[in-house]
Amino acid sequence: MTISRRVLLATGAAALAGCGTPPHLEQVTRAEPVELPPPPPPMPARYGAISDEPYYIPAVPDGVVPPELWRQEVANPYPDMRPGGVVIDPDDAYLHLVEEGGRALRYGISVGRAGFGWSGDAVAQWKREWPPWKVPDEMAERQPELAPYTVSNGGMDPGPGNPLGARAIYLFQNGEDTLYRIHGGCEPAYLGKAVSSGCIRMLDQDAIDLFDRIGTGVPVRVLRSVRPAKFATIY
C-alpha cells in the first residue's frame, strides 16, 4: 500500500503535537522540596537499660524526653539553698540538687495534678530501694480500685508494676510524714507533666542517681505551684 506524502506529514504533525505540553499543565510550577525535620537526638548513655538491679529497667527510648529534661549540670538558680539541698519547681518540672561552686544538677520530673500539689520545706527523712507502695486511705477512697494496696492490706510489692519504681525518698516536715515522695517509676512520655497525687516522679535512671547522691536529713524545698497554662495536666 502506498502512503501519500500528505498522510505522512499529517501523521508526523500529530506525533509532534503529542510530545508537547498539554495546555492545562503549562502554568504548573515546580513545588519547592519539603524540608523534613531533623531526627530526634539520641538519648545519652546514662539513660540506657539497667540490668544489675533486682528488676530490669529498660532504656529510655529516643525522641520521647526533650533534651531540657535530661539530667544535666547547670548554674545554680537557688543560691540560698546550701550545697546538698534539693529544690523542686513543679511548674518548670525541674528538681535541682545544689552543688558546690555555684552549680546544680538538674533533673526533669513530673509532679502532682492540680489540687494535689504540696509545697513547703521538708527533709529527706529516709530512703528505700525498690519500695513497696502503700496507698493512703484517702487516696483509696477517691480510687476504690486501689483499696487492695492500702497500708492495712499490706501495700503493693516492689517490682516493675509498682508506681514508686526503683527508688523512693520520703519527705517529712516537723517530724511528720508528709505522705509525699520523690520516687522513680515515671513513664518517659509523662516526664514534665502533672500526673500523680502530689508525688515527685523521676525516670528510674535519675531516681537511682539522685538516691546515690543525697543522704537522709538533707533539706528539700518544694516551691508553690502557680500552675501556668503551659504546664500540662494528664489526668
Beta strands, then each sheet from edge to edge (+ up, - down):
strand 1: 72-75
strand 2: 86-89
strand 3: 94-98
strand 4: 103-108
strand 5: 111-112
strand 6: 120-129
strand 7: 167-173
strand 8: 176-183
strand 9: 194-196
strand 10: 200-201
strand 11: 219-222
sheet 1: 1+ 4- 3+ 2- 11- 6+ 7- 8+ 10+
sheet 2: 5+ 9+
end
